[in-house]
Amino acid sequence: MIQLTDIANALSDPNRVRLLAACLDGERCVCQLVELIDLSNASISKHLSMLKRAGLLESRKEGRWVHYRSPDAPTAMVSDAINFVKSHALNDEAILADVIKLKEIDAIEPCDLARMQREGCCVGKAMGNGQ
């Protein structure tokens, strides 16, 4: 029952669904997810923690970098939840826009992206938005 309620809670927030969807096609660094969703690093980390606690994401730490991805060996319930998201959420216009934005974000090395975020530098210009 605990896993079910953890999954339901994790999927009850649109930003968490967006974060999960962003990690379904491969591993993402936290800095990439911060760039994707306009929330503070602390808020993104809290959302990722809920997704991880529910078993919907796994993480690995590499130095000071934390990367999130879909679980390698999900339980049946987690697998069902991920398939539900794939079946129903991936056609949402916000997530479709995220897919486009992630292609731009992926073109920037995570260390450069994190540096630009720290410095308040022109991430939009690096992504070709001319901001």
Buried (B, 14 or more C-beta within 10 A) or exposed (E): EEBEEBBEBBBEEEBBBBBBBBBBEEEBBBBBBBBBBEBEEEEBBEBBEBBBBBBBBBBEEEEEEBBBBBBEEBEEBBBEBBEEBEEEBBEBEEBEEBEEBBEBBEEBEBEEBBBBBEEEEEBEEBBEEEE
